[in-house]
């Protein structure tokens, strides 16, 4: 597999806020560090300041890079990180050359992705018109008001609308970066990378996505142990009452704590774990679909196909083909 090329576009690299630096850092951590024990190829990362190659530091942070903005038309994925607050409110406009470069990249078939308020740059360029998108919850109302042709969804962590992907702020950007890794390299690679990054529990976003086998990042409320046990025994039938007994809690208290820890109900969380296990089995084994359905606790091949189609967006066999290496040439 040829290494996909990724350009991280930093709009205001002369006056970077620590939050902006965080988003540049998570994109660099995911796409810029090779994983030779997981896959032979990884991403070719480049940082592309929107205002030139060098800058005088203000606010304690600046960015120097040998790469130029024009390179985004030749990459596989271009990521726009957070933009200045004045660009969010409309008090300050975006550079025309920058917007034109985004449009040229889109016309060239480049996947475009925004982290947090980077969605405002894509919207200003007209690349979110007629699309579903999201941003940090504190800015979604402004995004919807300024760009009425964009369908703004404030309830999700990220949106994958094909060529254009958008995310909410902070760690939701990390969720989207890992989603891209799942799409490109499969669930197993993404899950292993998530462990190395010590990612918190996966929070379902409501859209079709490749789901992580996640448990709470901490166990201060006792949820980690029982959820770890459940993921190790997915082939068994589970109920809220049974898991609550194992946790030593009432079903009502257990429901509330799981929802607080994972962002979803216990049964929805369990379904996500079953589907995630099915993804790994599809990628790494040649087990029949009905056997995979049994091992992940969904019972039958028909039930696996139904849930896989709803939540992952493709049939199990198609998913398996996408991550099966072609036969070696003689």
C-alpha positions, 0 to 999 in steps of 0.5 A: 500500500502506498503511504497516503499523504496528509497536509495539516493546514495551520491558518494562523501560525503567527499567533497560535493559541494552546488549543490550536497547538493541541489540534496540530499535535493530535493530527501529527501524533496520529498521522506523523508517527510510523507504526512499523509493527502494525503496517508496512506503510504509514502516512506521509505528513507535512505541515503547511502554514497558510501564511508562508513558511516562517513567522515571528513568534507571538503568544509564545508559539509559532510554526516553521515548516519547509512546506507550502500551502500549495502542496494541499492540491497534491495530497490525499488528505488535507486537514484544516485546524482551528481558525482565529476567533475573528474568522469564526464571528466574521469580523475577519475574513479568510485570505482569498488565496487560502480559500481558492487553494481549498477549492482547488484541492476539492476539485482535485479530489483531495479529502478535506477535513476540519478540526473544530472551527476549521469548519468555518474555512471549509464553509467560507470556501463553499465546500460545506454547501448542501452537506452535513457538518459539525464543529465545536458545540460553542460555535455550531449556532454561529456556523448555522447562522452564517452559512444557512446552506450547511446542515449543521449537526451539533449533537455529533462528535464528527461527520464523515460526508464522503470527501469532506469530514468535520469534527467537534473540538478538542478530543473529538478531533482525535476521534475523527483522526482515528476514524480516518485510520480505521477507514484506511488501515482497518479497525485492528490498526486503529484500535492498537493506535488508540491504545498507544494514545491512551484514548478515552472511551469511544463516544458514539456520534450517531453517524455510520463509523468504524467503531472502537472497542473502548472502555473508560479511560479510568476506573474511579467509579468501578465501571472499567472492570465490569466493562472489560469483563463484558468485552472479554465475553462478548459471545455470551448473552448480557443484560443490564440487570446481569452486568449491574449485579456483577458491578454490585449496583442497582440496574438504574445506578449501573445504567446511569454510570455507564452512560456517564462513562461511555456517553451511551446506554449499556445496550448500545455500548455493548452493541458497539463492542460486538460490532467492533469485535466482528470488524477485527474478526473480518479483517484478521480471520477467514471465519464464516459470517455465521461463526463471527455472528456467534463469537461477537454475540449477535447470534446469527449471520442475518443479525450481524448483516443487519446491524453491520449495515446500519452502523458500519454502512457496508455489508460484512463481506464487503468490509472484509474485502476492503481489508483483505490484501490481494494475492501475491503475484507468482 
